[in-house]
Amino acid sequence: MQKTLHSKDHLRLLRLLVAARHDAGMNQQAVAKKLGRAQSFVARYEGGQRRIDVVEFVTIARALGQDPSKLMASFVGGKDAPSSRGKDRRETQ
């Protein structure tokens, strides 16, 4: 099995989480606060430098106001997040 950290599927998962954060109207700092973590934790997993496990995925989805099962179903079903939400990346962090 190949490493997944920089795979296409990993990138797609990250885009899905970033899109969910944008949809929630949250910046990285707000998500980090809800998670009880530093903003750098969010920046690292969104930037692809850190893998998240299933438990973290569920916690992150809930912090974003998402149903973790539905969010995972979107990922497994092959749905991709929009590549651009019309905002500059720096505006959303």
Order of alpha helices (4+ residues) and beta strands (2+ residues): alpha-alpha-alpha-alpha-alpha-alpha
